[in-house]
């Protein structure tokens, strides 16, 4: 199961817990490219900490592929321009 799905399930199951709020804040910070206090991750239990780390890993990979897709799209547009 991927980390995003695991995080969603965890947050749905524990919406009022501090851990769920921390995961939600991490996701919001990643999406909006704002700051996140890394020390908050160390307050999580090990299982939830692992979910947070997996979110970071998946987010990084997704950003790489999104950047690659944008470059490909731009390349297609440029090669389609008249010489």
mmCIF file of the N, C-alpha and C atoms, coordinates in Angstrom:
data_MODEL
# 
_entry.id   MODEL 
# 
loop_
_atom_site.group_PDB 
_atom_site.id 
_atom_site.type_symbol 
_atom_site.label_atom_id 
_atom_site.label_alt_id 
_atom_site.label_comp_id 
_atom_site.label_asym_id 
_atom_site.label_entity_id 
_atom_site.label_seq_id 
_atom_site.pdbx_PDB_ins_code 
_atom_site.Cartn_x 
_atom_site.Cartn_y 
_atom_site.Cartn_z 
_atom_site.occupancy 
_atom_site.B_iso_or_equiv 
_atom_site.pdbx_formal_charge 
_atom_site.auth_seq_id 
_atom_site.auth_comp_id 
_atom_site.auth_asym_id 
_atom_site.auth_atom_id 
_atom_site.pdbx_PDB_model_num 
ATOM 1   N N  . UNK A 1 1  ? 0.850   -1.175 0.000   1.00 0.00 ? 1  UNK A N  1 
ATOM 2   C CA . UNK A 1 1  ? 0.000   0.000  0.000   1.00 0.00 ? 1  UNK A CA 1 
ATOM 3   C C  . UNK A 1 1  ? 0.895   1.238  0.000   1.00 0.00 ? 1  UNK A C  1 
ATOM 4   N N  . UNK A 1 2  ? 0.527   2.246  -0.778  1.00 0.00 ? 2  UNK A N  1 
ATOM 5   C CA . UNK A 1 2  ? 1.395   3.424  -0.819  1.00 0.00 ? 2  UNK A CA 1 
ATOM 6   C C  . UNK A 1 2  ? 1.177   4.335  0.387   1.00 0.00 ? 2  UNK A C  1 
ATOM 7   N N  . UNK A 1 3  ? 2.126   5.188  0.620   1.00 0.00 ? 3  UNK A N  1 
ATOM 8   C CA . UNK A 1 3  ? 2.121   6.032  1.822   1.00 0.00 ? 3  UNK A CA 1 
ATOM 9   C C  . UNK A 1 3  ? 0.961   7.017  1.838   1.00 0.00 ? 3  UNK A C  1 
ATOM 10  N N  . UNK A 1 4  ? 0.606   7.540  0.673   1.00 0.00 ? 4  UNK A N  1 
ATOM 11  C CA . UNK A 1 4  ? -0.493  8.504  0.621   1.00 0.00 ? 4  UNK A CA 1 
ATOM 12  C C  . UNK A 1 4  ? -1.790  7.834  1.061   1.00 0.00 ? 4  UNK A C  1 
ATOM 13  N N  . UNK A 1 5  ? -2.007  6.623  0.584   1.00 0.00 ? 5  UNK A N  1 
ATOM 14  C CA . UNK A 1 5  ? -3.203  5.868  0.960   1.00 0.00 ? 5  UNK A CA 1 
ATOM 15  C C  . UNK A 1 5  ? -3.169  5.526  2.450   1.00 0.00 ? 5  UNK A C  1 
ATOM 16  N N  . UNK A 1 6  ? -2.008  5.119  2.938   1.00 0.00 ? 6  UNK A N  1 
ATOM 17  C CA . UNK A 1 6  ? -1.863  4.803  4.364   1.00 0.00 ? 6  UNK A CA 1 
ATOM 18  C C  . UNK A 1 6  ? -2.144  6.022  5.230   1.00 0.00 ? 6  UNK A C  1 
ATOM 19  N N  . UNK A 1 7  ? -1.622  7.161  4.811   1.00 0.00 ? 7  UNK A N  1 
ATOM 20  C CA . UNK A 1 7  ? -1.843  8.397  5.571   1.00 0.00 ? 7  UNK A CA 1 
ATOM 21  C C  . UNK A 1 7  ? -3.319  8.770  5.586   1.00 0.00 ? 7  UNK A C  1 
ATOM 22  N N  . UNK A 1 8  ? -3.976  8.645  4.421   1.00 0.00 ? 8  UNK A N  1 
ATOM 23  C CA . UNK A 1 8  ? -5.404  8.973  4.352   1.00 0.00 ? 8  UNK A CA 1 
ATOM 24  C C  . UNK A 1 8  ? -6.192  8.072  5.291   1.00 0.00 ? 8  UNK A C  1 
ATOM 25  N N  . UNK A 1 9  ? -5.929  6.769  5.269   1.00 0.00 ? 9  UNK A N  1 
ATOM 26  C CA . UNK A 1 9  ? -6.624  5.842  6.154   1.00 0.00 ? 9  UNK A CA 1 
ATOM 27  C C  . UNK A 1 9  ? -6.375  6.178  7.622   1.00 0.00 ? 9  UNK A C  1 
ATOM 28  N N  . UNK A 1 10 ? -5.128  6.518  7.939   1.00 0.00 ? 10 UNK A N  1 
ATOM 29  C CA . UNK A 1 10 ? -4.783  6.849  9.315   1.00 0.00 ? 10 UNK A CA 1 
ATOM 30  C C  . UNK A 1 10 ? -5.522  8.110  9.770   1.00 0.00 ? 10 UNK A C  1 
ATOM 31  N N  . UNK A 1 11 ? -5.542  9.125  8.919   1.00 0.00 ? 11 UNK A N  1 
ATOM 32  C CA . UNK A 1 11 ? -6.191  10.388 9.276   1.00 0.00 ? 11 UNK A CA 1 
ATOM 33  C C  . UNK A 1 11 ? -7.699  10.203 9.417   1.00 0.00 ? 11 UNK A C  1 
ATOM 34  N N  . UNK A 1 12 ? -8.307  9.421  8.527   1.00 0.00 ? 12 UNK A N  1 
ATOM 35  C CA . UNK A 1 12 ? -9.752  9.152  8.611   1.00 0.00 ? 12 UNK A CA 1 
ATOM 36  C C  . UNK A 1 12 ? -10.090 8.407  9.900   1.00 0.00 ? 12 UNK A C  1 
ATOM 37  N N  . UNK A 1 13 ? -9.248  7.447  10.260  1.00 0.00 ? 13 UNK A N  1 
ATOM 38  C CA . UNK A 1 13 ? -9.496  6.641  11.458  1.00 0.00 ? 13 UNK A CA 1 
ATOM 39  C C  . UNK A 1 13 ? -9.236  7.395  12.762  1.00 0.00 ? 13 UNK A C  1 
ATOM 40  N N  . UNK A 1 14 ? -8.361  8.419  12.710  1.00 0.00 ? 14 UNK A N  1 
ATOM 41  C CA . UNK A 1 14 ? -7.943  9.139  13.926  1.00 0.00 ? 14 UNK A CA 1 
ATOM 42  C C  . UNK A 1 14 ? -7.972  10.650 13.712  1.00 0.00 ? 14 UNK A C  1 
ATOM 43  N N  . UNK A 1 15 ? -9.068  11.221 13.254  1.00 0.00 ? 15 UNK A N  1 
ATOM 44  C CA . UNK A 1 15 ? -9.053  12.630 12.837  1.00 0.00 ? 15 UNK A CA 1 
ATOM 45  C C  . UNK A 1 15 ? -8.698  13.643 13.931  1.00 0.00 ? 15 UNK A C  1 
ATOM 46  N N  . UNK A 1 16 ? -8.942  13.292 15.173  1.00 0.00 ? 16 UNK A N  1 
ATOM 47  C CA . UNK A 1 16 ? -8.667  14.262 16.234  1.00 0.00 ? 16 UNK A CA 1 
ATOM 48  C C  . UNK A 1 16 ? -7.334  14.033 16.935  1.00 0.00 ? 16 UNK A C  1 
ATOM 49  N N  . UNK A 1 17 ? -6.587  13.034 16.492  1.00 0.00 ? 17 UNK A N  1 
ATOM 50  C CA . UNK A 1 17 ? -5.314  12.754 17.157  1.00 0.00 ? 17 UNK A CA 1 
ATOM 51  C C  . UNK A 1 17 ? -4.227  13.732 16.702  1.00 0.00 ? 17 UNK A C  1 
ATOM 52  N N  . UNK A 1 18 ? -3.263  13.915 17.559  1.00 0.00 ? 18 UNK A N  1 
ATOM 53  C CA . UNK A 1 18 ? -2.132  14.787 17.251  1.00 0.00 ? 18 UNK A CA 1 
ATOM 54  C C  . UNK A 1 18 ? -1.331  14.235 16.068  1.00 0.00 ? 18 UNK A C  1 
ATOM 55  N N  . UNK A 1 19 ? -1.204  12.918 16.015  1.00 0.00 ? 19 UNK A N  1 
ATOM 56  C CA . UNK A 1 19 ? -0.469  12.287 14.917  1.00 0.00 ? 19 UNK A CA 1 
ATOM 57  C C  . UNK A 1 19 ? -1.140  12.544 13.571  1.00 0.00 ? 19 UNK A C  1 
ATOM 58  N N  . UNK A 1 20 ? -2.463  12.448 13.539  1.00 0.00 ? 20 UNK A N  1 
ATOM 59  C CA . UNK A 1 20 ? -3.199  12.713 12.298  1.00 0.00 ? 20 UNK A CA 1 
ATOM 60  C C  . UNK A 1 20 ? -3.016  14.164 11.870  1.00 0.00 ? 20 UNK A C  1 
ATOM 61  N N  . UNK A 1 21 ? -3.052  15.059 12.829  1.00 0.00 ? 21 UNK A N  1 
ATOM 62  C CA . UNK A 1 21 ? -2.842  16.489 12.509  1.00 0.00 ? 21 UNK A CA 1 
ATOM 63  C C  . UNK A 1 21 ? -1.434  16.726 11.977  1.00 0.00 ? 21 UNK A C  1 
ATOM 64  N N  . UNK A 1 22 ? -0.460  16.034 12.540  1.00 0.00 ? 22 UNK A N  1 
ATOM 65  C CA . UNK A 1 22 ? 0.921   16.187 12.077  1.00 0.00 ? 22 UNK A CA 1 
ATOM 66  C C  . UNK A 1 22 ? 1.054   15.690 10.638  1.00 0.00 ? 22 UNK A C  1 
ATOM 67  N N  . UNK A 1 23 ? 0.477   14.525 10.340  1.00 0.00 ? 23 UNK A N  1 
ATOM 68  C CA . UNK A 1 23 ? 0.528   14.020 8.968   1.00 0.00 ? 23 UNK A CA 1 
ATOM 69  C C  . UNK A 1 23 ? -0.179  14.971 8.009   1.00 0.00 ? 23 UNK A C  1 
ATOM 70  N N  . UNK A 1 24 ? -1.327  15.482 8.422   1.00 0.00 ? 24 UNK A N  1 
ATOM 71  C CA . UNK A 1 24 ? -2.075  16.424 7.579   1.00 0.00 ? 24 UNK A CA 1 
ATOM 72  C C  . UNK A 1 24 ? -1.264  17.698 7.339   1.00 0.00 ? 24 UNK A C  1 
ATOM 73  N N  . UNK A 1 25 ? -0.604  18.198 8.380   1.00 0.00 ? 25 UNK A N  1 
ATOM 74  C CA . UNK A 1 25 ? 0.226   19.400 8.229   1.00 0.00 ? 25 UNK A CA 1 
ATOM 75  C C  . UNK A 1 25 ? 1.404   19.140 7.296   1.00 0.00 ? 25 UNK A C  1 
ATOM 76  N N  . UNK A 1 26 ? 1.981   17.936 7.373   1.00 0.00 ? 26 UNK A N  1 
ATOM 77  C CA . UNK A 1 26 ? 3.082   17.575 6.483   1.00 0.00 ? 26 UNK A CA 1 
ATOM 78  C C  . UNK A 1 26 ? 2.615   17.592 5.029   1.00 0.00 ? 26 UNK A C  1 
ATOM 79  N N  . UNK A 1 27 ? 1.487   16.967 4.773   1.00 0.00 ? 27 UNK A N  1 
ATOM 80  C CA . UNK A 1 27 ? 0.953   16.924 3.406   1.00 0.00 ? 27 UNK A CA 1 
ATOM 81  C C  . UNK A 1 27 ? 0.648   18.329 2.896   1.00 0.00 ? 27 UNK A C  1 
ATOM 82  N N  . UNK A 1 28 ? 0.023   19.146 3.722   1.00 0.00 ? 28 UNK A N  1 
ATOM 83  C CA . UNK A 1 28 ? -0.297  20.524 3.316   1.00 0.00 ? 28 UNK A CA 1 
ATOM 84  C C  . UNK A 1 28 ? 0.970   21.326 3.039   1.00 0.00 ? 28 UNK A C  1 
ATOM 85  N N  . UNK A 1 29 ? 1.986   21.136 3.862   1.00 0.00 ? 29 UNK A N  1 
ATOM 86  C CA . UNK A 1 29 ? 3.253   21.856 3.661   1.00 0.00 ? 29 UNK A CA 1 
ATOM 87  C C  . UNK A 1 29 ? 3.929   21.413 2.368   1.00 0.00 ? 29 UNK A C  1 
ATOM 88  N N  . UNK A 1 30 ? 3.884   20.132 2.077   1.00 0.00 ? 30 UNK A N  1 
ATOM 89  C CA . UNK A 1 30 ? 4.489   19.639 0.837   1.00 0.00 ? 30 UNK A CA 1 
ATOM 90  C C  . UNK A 1 30 ? 3.747   20.179 -0.378  1.00 0.00 ? 30 UNK A C  1 
ATOM 91  N N  . UNK A 1 31 ? 2.426   20.141 -0.317  1.00 0.00 ? 31 UNK A N  1 
ATOM 92  C CA . UNK A 1 31 ? 1.621   20.594 -1.456  1.00 0.00 ? 31 UNK A CA 1 
ATOM 93  C C  . UNK A 1 31 ? 1.761   22.092 -1.688  1.00 0.00 ? 31 UNK A C  1 
ATOM 94  N N  . UNK A 1 32 ? 1.799   22.866 -0.614  1.00 0.00 ? 32 UNK A N  1 
ATOM 95  C CA . UNK A 1 32 ? 1.862   24.329 -0.747  1.00 0.00 ? 32 UNK A CA 1 
ATOM 96  C C  . UNK A 1 32 ? 3.298   24.854 -0.728  1.00 0.00 ? 32 UNK A C  1 
ATOM 97  N N  . UNK A 1 33 ? 4.252   23.936 -0.566  1.00 0.00 ? 33 UNK A N  1 
ATOM 98  C CA . UNK A 1 33 ? 5.670   24.293 -0.515  1.00 0.00 ? 33 UNK A CA 1 
ATOM 99  C C  . UNK A 1 33 ? 5.955   25.340 0.568   1.00 0.00 ? 33 UNK A C  1 
ATOM 100 N N  . UNK A 1 34 ? 5.362   25.100 1.745   1.00 0.00 ? 34 UNK A N  1 
ATOM 101 C CA . UNK A 1 34 ? 5.602   25.961 2.897   1.00 0.00 ? 34 UNK A CA 1 
ATOM 102 C C  . UNK A 1 34 ? 6.419   25.179 3.923   1.00 0.00 ? 34 UNK A C  1 
ATOM 103 N N  . UNK A 1 35 ? 6.802   25.865 4.975   1.00 0.00 ? 35 UNK A N  1 
ATOM 104 C CA . UNK A 1 35 ? 7.651   25.254 5.987   1.00 0.00 ? 35 UNK A CA 1 
ATOM 105 C C  . UNK A 1 35 ? 6.883   24.259 6.849   1.00 0.00 ? 35 UNK A C  1 
ATOM 106 N N  . UNK A 1 36 ? 7.606   23.274 7.316   1.00 0.00 ? 36 UNK A N  1 
ATOM 107 C CA . UNK A 1 36 ? 7.073   22.274 8.239   1.00 0.00 ? 36 UNK A CA 1 
ATOM 108 C C  . UNK A 1 36 ? 8.133   22.030 9.299   1.00 0.00 ? 36 UNK A C  1 
ATOM 109 N N  . UNK A 1 37 ? 7.719   21.984 10.539  1.00 0.00 ? 37 UNK A N  1 
ATOM 110 C CA . UNK A 1 37 ? 8.643   21.763 11.649  1.00 0.00 ? 37 UNK A CA 1 
ATOM 111 C C  . UNK A 1 37 ? 9.004   20.278 11.727  1.00 0.00 ? 37 UNK A C  1 
ATOM 112 N N  . UNK A 1 38 ? 10.200  19.945 11.302  1.00 0.00 ? 38 UNK A N  1 
ATOM 113 C CA . UNK A 1 38 ? 10.649  18.556 11.259  1.00 0.00 ? 38 UNK A CA 1 
ATOM 114 C C  . UNK A 1 38 ? 10.633  17.926 12.656  1.00 0.00 ? 38 UNK A C  1 
ATOM 115 N N  . UNK A 1 39 ? 10.832  18.711 13.676  1.00 0.00 ? 39 UNK A N  1 
ATOM 116 C CA . UNK A 1 39 ? 10.830  18.178 15.045  1.00 0.00 ? 39 UNK A CA 1 
ATOM 117 C C  . UNK A 1 39 ? 9.484   17.537 15.382  1.00 0.00 ? 39 UNK A C  1 
ATOM 118 N N  . UNK A 1 40 ? 8.414   17.960 14.716  1.00 0.00 ? 40 UNK A N  1 
ATOM 119 C CA . UNK A 1 40 ? 7.103   17.348 14.953  1.00 0.00 ? 40 UNK A CA 1 
ATOM 120 C C  . UNK A 1 40 ? 7.078   15.878 14.544  1.00 0.00 ? 40 UNK A C  1 
ATOM 121 N N  . UNK A 1 41 ? 7.905   15.507 13.578  1.00 0.00 ? 41 UNK A N  1 
ATOM 122 C CA . UNK A 1 41 ? 7.960   14.105 13.162  1.00 0.00 ? 41 UNK A CA 1 
ATOM 123 C C  . UNK A 1 41 ? 8.474   13.211 14.280  1.00 0.00 ? 41 UNK A C  1 
ATOM 124 N N  . UNK A 1 42 ? 9.378   13.725 15.089  1.00 0.00 ? 42 UNK A N  1 
ATOM 125 C CA . UNK A 1 42 ? 9.965   12.923 16.167  1.00 0.00 ? 42 UNK A CA 1 
ATOM 126 C C  . UNK A 1 42 ? 9.002   12.681 17.313  1.00 0.00 ? 42 UNK A C  1 
ATOM 127 N N  . UNK A 1 43 ? 7.892   13.397 17.330  1.00 0.00 ? 43 UNK A N  1 
ATOM 128 C CA . UNK A 1 43 ? 6.867   13.189 18.350  1.00 0.00 ? 43 UNK A CA 1 
ATOM 129 C C  . UNK A 1 43 ? 5.932   12.038 17.982  1.00 0.00 ? 43 UNK A C  1 
ATOM 130 N N  . UNK A 1 44 ? 6.005   11.572 16.730  1.00 0.00 ? 44 UNK A N  1 
ATOM 131 C CA . UNK A 1 44 ? 5.136   10.496 16.262  1.00 0.00 ? 44 UNK A CA 1 
ATOM 132 C C  . UNK A 1 44 ? 5.627   9.147  16.756  1.00 0.00 ? 44 UNK A C  1 
ATOM 133 N N  . UNK A 1 45 ? 4.675   8.206  16.923  1.00 0.00 ? 45 UNK A N  1 
ATOM 134 C CA . UNK A 1 45 ? 5.098   6.839  17.225  1.00 0.00 ? 45 UNK A CA 1 
ATOM 135 C C  . UNK A 1 45 ? 5.781   6.285  15.974  1.00 0.00 ? 45 UNK A C  1 
ATOM 136 N N  . UNK A 1 46 ? 6.487   5.174  16.120  1.00 0.00 ? 46 UNK A N  1 
ATOM 137 C CA . UNK A 1 46 ? 7.320   4.660  15.039  1.00 0.00 ? 46 UNK A CA 1 
ATOM 138 C C  . UNK A 1 46 ? 6.521   4.344  13.770  1.00 0.00 ? 46 UNK A C  1 
ATOM 139 N N  . UNK A 1 47 ? 5.351   3.742  13.916  1.00 0.00 ? 47 UNK A N  1 
ATOM 140 C CA . UNK A 1 47 ? 4.542   3.380  12.743  1.00 0.00 ? 47 UNK A CA 1 
ATOM 141 C C  . UNK A 1 47 ? 4.114   4.630  11.960  1.00 0.00 ? 47 UNK A C  1 
ATOM 142 N N  . UNK A 1 48 ? 3.665   5.647  12.666  1.00 0.00 ? 48 UNK A N  1 
ATOM 143 C CA . UNK A 1 48 ? 3.233   6.877  12.009  1.00 0.00 ? 48 UNK A CA 1 
ATOM 144 C C  . UNK A 1 48 ? 4.429   7.645  11.459  1.00 0.00 ? 48 UNK A C  1 
ATOM 145 N N  . UNK A 1 49 ? 5.546   7.598  12.162  1.00 0.00 ? 49 UNK A N  1 
ATOM 146 C CA . UNK A 1 49 ? 6.775   8.209  11.663  1.00 0.00 ? 49 UNK A CA 1 
ATOM 147 C C  . UNK A 1 49 ? 7.173   7.578  10.326  1.00 0.00 ? 49 UNK A C  1 
ATOM 148 N N  . UNK A 1 50 ? 7.071   6.253  10.250  1.00 0.00 ? 50 UNK A N  1 
ATOM 149 C CA . UNK A 1 50 ? 7.392   5.558  9.001   1.00 0.00 ? 50 UNK A CA 1 
ATOM 150 C C  . UNK A 1 50 ? 6.468   5.991  7.858   1.00 0.00 ? 50 UNK A C  1 
ATOM 151 N N  . UNK A 1 51 ? 5.194   6.201  8.162   1.00 0.00 ? 51 UNK A N  1 
ATOM 152 C CA . UNK A 1 51 ? 4.262   6.705  7.141   1.00 0.00 ? 51 UNK A CA 1 
ATOM 153 C C  . UNK A 1 51 ? 4.716   8.077  6.666   1.00 0.00 ? 51 UNK A C  1 
ATOM 154 N N  . UNK A 1 52 ? 5.099   8.938  7.598   1.00 0.00 ? 52 UNK A N  1 
ATOM 155 C CA . UNK A 1 52 ? 5.545   10.295 7.243   1.00 0.00 ? 52 UNK A CA 1 
ATOM 156 C C  . UNK A 1 52 ? 6.790   10.248 6.352   1.00 0.00 ? 52 UNK A C  1 
ATOM 157 N N  . UNK A 1 53 ? 7.733   9.398  6.698   1.00 0.00 ? 53 UNK A N  1 
ATOM 158 C CA . UNK A 1 53 ? 8.950   9.270  5.888   1.00 0.00 ? 53 UNK A CA 1 
ATOM 159 C C  . UNK A 1 53 ? 8.610   8.741  4.498   1.00 0.00 ? 53 UNK A C  1 
ATOM 160 N N  . UNK A 1 54 ? 7.702   7.776  4.435   1.00 0.00 ? 54 UNK A N  1 
ATOM 161 C CA . UNK A 1 54 ? 7.282   7.240  3.137   1.00 0.00 ? 54 UNK A CA 1 
ATOM 162 C C  . UNK A 1 54 ? 6.562   8.298  2.306   1.00 0.00 ? 54 UNK A C  1 
ATOM 163 N N  . UNK A 1 55 ? 5.794   9.160  2.950   1.00 0.00 ? 55 UNK A N  1 
ATOM 164 C CA . UNK A 1 55 ? 5.146   10.272 2.239   1.00 0.00 ? 55 UNK A CA 1 
ATOM 165 C C  . UNK A 1 55 ? 6.218   11.149 1.601   1.00 0.00 ? 55 UNK A C  1 
ATOM 166 N N  . UNK A 1 56 ? 7.246   11.475 2.368   1.00 0.00 ? 56 UNK A N  1 
ATOM 167 C CA . UNK A 1 56 ? 8.329   12.304 1.834   1.00 0.00 ? 56 UNK A CA 1 
ATOM 168 C C  . UNK A 1 56 ? 9.001   11.640 0.634   1.00 0.00 ? 56 UNK A C  1 
ATOM 169 N N  . UNK A 1 57 ? 9.235   10.353 0.734   1.00 0.00 ? 57 UNK A N  1 
ATOM 170 C CA . UNK A 1 57 ? 9.870   9.627  -0.372  1.00 0.00 ? 57 UNK A CA 1 
ATOM 171 C C  . UNK A 1 57 ? 8.982   9.644  -1.615  1.00 0.00 ? 57 UNK A C  1 
ATOM 172 N N  . UNK A 1 58 ? 7.704   9.323  -1.437  1.00 0.00 ? 58 UNK A N  1 
ATOM 173 C CA . UNK A 1 58 ? 6.794   9.300  -2.579  1.00 0.00 ? 58 UNK A CA 1 
ATOM 174 C C  . UNK A 1 58 ? 6.617   10.689 -3.183  1.00 0.00 ? 58 UNK A C  1 
ATOM 175 N N  . UNK A 1 59 ? 6.543   11.707 -2.334  1.00 0.00 ? 59 UNK A N  1 
ATOM 176 C CA . UNK A 1 59 ? 6.364   13.068 -2.822  1.00 0.00 ? 59 UNK A CA 1 
ATOM 177 C C  . UNK A 1 59 ? 7.550   13.488 -3.677  1.00 0.00 ? 59 UNK A C  1 
ATOM 178 N N  . UNK A 1 60 ? 8.724   13.118 -3.245  1.00 0.00 ? 60 UNK A N  1 
ATOM 179 C CA . UNK A 1 60 ? 9.936   13.469 -4.000  1.00 0.00 ? 60 UNK A CA 1 
ATOM 180 C C  . UNK A 1 60 ? 9.928   12.791 -5.370  1.00 0.00 ? 60 UNK A C  1 
ATOM 181 N N  . UNK A 1 61 ? 9.578   11.525 -5.404  1.00 0.00 ? 61 UNK A N  1 
ATOM 182 C CA . UNK A 1 61 ? 9.515   10.801 -6.675  1.00 0.00 ? 61 UNK A CA 1 
ATOM 183 C C  . UNK A 1 61 ? 8.453   11.422 -7.585  1.00 0.00 ? 61 UNK A C  1 
ATOM 184 N N  . UNK A 1 62 ? 7.284   11.718 -7.024  1.00 0.00 ? 62 UNK A N  1 
ATOM 185 C CA . UNK A 1 62 ? 6.207   12.325 -7.820  1.00 0.00 ? 62 UNK A CA 1 
ATOM 186 C C  . UNK A 1 62 ? 6.618   13.675 -8.378  1.00 0.00 ? 62 UNK A C  1 
ATOM 187 N N  . UNK A 1 63 ? 7.336   14.462 -7.604  1.00 0.00 ? 63 UNK A N  1 
ATOM 188 C CA . UNK A 1 63 ? 7.803   15.772 -8.089  1.00 0.00 ? 63 UNK A CA 1 
ATOM 189 C C  . UNK A 1 63 ? 8.775   15.597 -9.246  1.00 0.00 ? 63 UNK A C  1 
ATOM 190 N N  . UNK A 1 64 ? 9.624   14.586 -9.149  1.00 0.00 ? 64 UNK A N  1 
ATOM 191 C CA . UNK A 1 64 ? 10.574  14.320 -10.223 1.00 0.00 ? 64 UNK A CA 1 
ATOM 192 C C  . UNK A 1 64 ? 9.824   13.992 -11.511 1.00 0.00 ? 64 UNK A C  1 
ATOM 193 N N  . UNK A 1 65 ? 8.840   13.103 -11.408 1.00 0.00 ? 65 UNK A N  1 
ATOM 194 C CA . UNK A 1 65 ? 8.087   12.718 -12.602 1.00 0.00 ? 65 UNK A CA 1 
ATOM 195 C C  . UNK A 1 65 ? 7.234   13.857 -13.131 1.00 0.00 ? 65 UNK A C  1 
ATOM 196 N N  . UNK A 1 66 ? 6.706   14.701 -12.255 1.00 0.00 ? 66 UNK A N  1 
ATOM 197 C CA . UNK A 1 66 ? 5.930   15.861 -12.702 1.00 0.00 ? 66 UNK A CA 1 
ATOM 198 C C  . UNK A 1 66 ? 6.836   16.824 -13.455 1.00 0.00 ? 66 UNK A C  1 
ATOM 199 N N  . UNK A 1 67 ? 8.038   17.047 -12.950 1.00 0.00 ? 67 UNK A N  1 
ATOM 200 C CA . UNK A 1 67 ? 8.997   17.919 -13.630 1.00 0.00 ? 67 UNK A CA 1 
ATOM 201 C C  . UNK A 1 67 ? 9.410   17.348 -14.973 1.00 0.00 ? 67 UNK A C  1 
ATOM 202 N N  . UNK A 1 68 ? 9.576   16.044 -15.026 1.00 0.00 ? 68 UNK A N  1 
ATOM 203 C CA . UNK A 1 68 ? 9.950   15.377 -16.267 1.00 0.00 ? 68 UNK A CA 1 
ATOM 204 C C  . UNK A 1 68 ? 8.814   15.513 -17.291 1.00 0.00 ? 68 UNK A C  1 
ATOM 205 N N  . UNK A 1 69 ? 7.575   15.367 -16.848 1.00 0.00 ? 69 UNK A N  1 
ATOM 206 C CA . UNK A 1 69 ? 6.422   15.496 -17.745 1.00 0.00 ? 69 UNK A CA 1 
ATOM 207 C C  . UNK A 1 69 ? 6.314   16.915 -18.298 1.00 0.00 ? 69 UNK A C  1 
ATOM 208 N N  . UNK A 1 70 ? 6.578   17.916 -17.457 1.00 0.00 ? 70 UNK A N  1 
ATOM 209 C CA . UNK A 1 70 ? 6.541   19.312 -17.919 1.00 0.00 ? 70 UNK A CA 1 
ATOM 210 C C  . UNK A 1 70 ? 7.621   19.554 -18.961 1.00 0.00 ? 70 UNK A C  1 
ATOM 211 N N  . UNK A 1 71 ? 8.799   19.009 -18.739 1.00 0.00 ? 71 UNK A N  1 
ATOM 212 C CA . UNK A 1 71 ? 9.887   19.156 -19.698 1.00 0.00 ? 71 UNK A CA 1 
ATOM 213 C C  . UNK A 1 71 ? 9.528   18.484 -21.018 1.00 0.00 ? 71 UNK A C  1 
ATOM 214 N N  . UNK A 1 72 ? 8.951   17.301 -20.964 1.00 0.00 ? 72 UNK A N  1 
ATOM 215 C CA . UNK A 1 72 ? 8.536   16.593 -22.165 1.00 0.00 ? 72 UNK A CA 1 
ATOM 216 C C  . UNK A 1 72 ? 7.492   17.413 -22.932 1.00 0.00 ? 72 UNK A C  1 
ATOM 217 N N  . UNK A 1 73 ? 6.504   17.952 -22.229 1.00 0.00 ? 73 UNK A N  1 
ATOM 218 C CA . UNK A 1 73 ? 5.465   18.762 -22.862 1.00 0.00 ? 73 UNK A CA 1 
ATOM 219 C C  . UNK A 1 73 ? 6.067   19.989 -23.545 1.00 0.00 ? 73 UNK A C  1 
ATOM 220 N N  . UNK A 1 74 ? 6.959   20.663 -22.858 1.00 0.00 ? 74 UNK A N  1 
ATOM 221 C CA . UNK A 1 74 ? 7.629   21.828 -23.431 1.00 0.00 ? 74 UNK A CA 1 
ATOM 222 C C  . UNK A 1 74 ? 8.446   21.431 -24.657 1.00 0.00 ? 74 UNK A C  1 
ATOM 223 N N  . UNK A 1 75 ? 9.123   20.307 -24.590 1.00 0.00 ? 75 UNK A N  1 
ATOM 224 C CA . UNK A 1 75 ? 9.931   19.831 -25.709 1.00 0.00 ? 75 UNK A CA 1 
ATOM 225 C C  . UNK A 1 75 ? 9.061   19.546 -26.935 1.00 0.00 ? 75 UNK A C  1 
ATOM 226 N N  . UNK A 1 76 ? 7.906   18.951 -26.715 1.00 0.00 ? 76 UNK A N  1 
ATOM 227 C CA . UNK A 1 76 ? 6.979   18.685 -27.816 1.00 0.00 ? 76 UNK A CA 1 
ATOM 228 C C  . UNK A 1 76 ? 6.520   19.993 -28.439 1.00 0.00 ? 76 UNK A C  1 
ATOM 229 N N  . UNK A 1 77 ? 6.209   20.969 -27.608 1.00 0.00 ? 77 UNK A N  1 
ATOM 230 C CA . UNK A 1 77 ? 5.755   22.267 -28.118 1.00 0.00 ? 77 UNK A CA 1 
ATOM 231 C C  . UNK A 1 77 ? 6.856   22.953 -28.931 1.00 0.00 ? 77 UNK A C  1 
ATOM 232 N N  . UNK A 1 78 ? 8.067   22.931 -28.425 1.00 0.00 ? 78 UNK A N  1 
ATOM 233 C CA . UNK A 1 78 ? 9.176   23.599 -29.099 1.00 0.00 ? 78 UNK A CA 1 
ATOM 234 C C  . UNK A 1 78 ? 9.499   22.935 -30.434 1.00 0.00 ? 78 UNK A C  1 
ATOM 235 N N  . UNK A 1 79 ? 9.479   21.619 -30.468 1.00 0.00 ? 79 UNK A N  1 
ATOM 236 C CA . UNK A 1 79 ? 9.798   20.937 -31.725 1.00 0.00 ? 79 UNK A CA 1 
ATOM 237 C C  . UNK A 1 79 ? 8.689   21.111 -32.750 1.00 0.00 ? 79 UNK A C  1 
ATOM 238 N N  . UNK A 1 80 ? 7.505   21.493 -32.307 1.00 0.00 ? 80 UNK A N  1 
ATOM 239 C CA . UNK A 1 80 ? 6.396   21.718 -33.228 1.00 0.00 ? 80 UNK A CA 1 
ATOM 240 C C  . UNK A 1 80 ? 6.380   23.120 -33.817 1.00 0.00 ? 80 UNK A C  1 
ATOM 241 N N  . UNK A 1 81 ? 7.242   24.002 -33.307 1.00 0.00 ? 81 UNK A N  1 
ATOM 242 C CA . UNK A 1 81 ? 7.296   25.364 -33.821 1.00 0.00 ? 81 UNK A CA 1 
ATOM 243 C C  . UNK A 1 81 ? 7.973   25.380 -35.185 1.00 0.00 ? 81 UNK A C  1 
ATOM 244 N N  . UNK A 1 82 ? 7.538   26.301 -36.066 1.00 0.00 ? 82 UNK A N  1 
ATOM 245 C CA . UNK A 1 82 ? 8.217   26.414 -37.370 1.00 0.00 ? 82 UNK A CA 1 
ATOM 246 C C  . UNK A 1 82 ? 9.651   26.882 -37.197 1.00 0.00 ? 82 UNK A C  1 
ATOM 247 N N  . UNK A 1 83 ? 10.522  26.407 -38.051 1.00 0.00 ? 83 UNK A N  1 
ATOM 248 C CA . UNK A 1 83 ? 11.943  26.746 -37.966 1.00 0.00 ? 83 UNK A CA 1 
ATOM 249 C C  . UNK A 1 83 ? 12.232  28.126 -38.480 1.00 0.00 ? 83 UNK A C  1 
# 
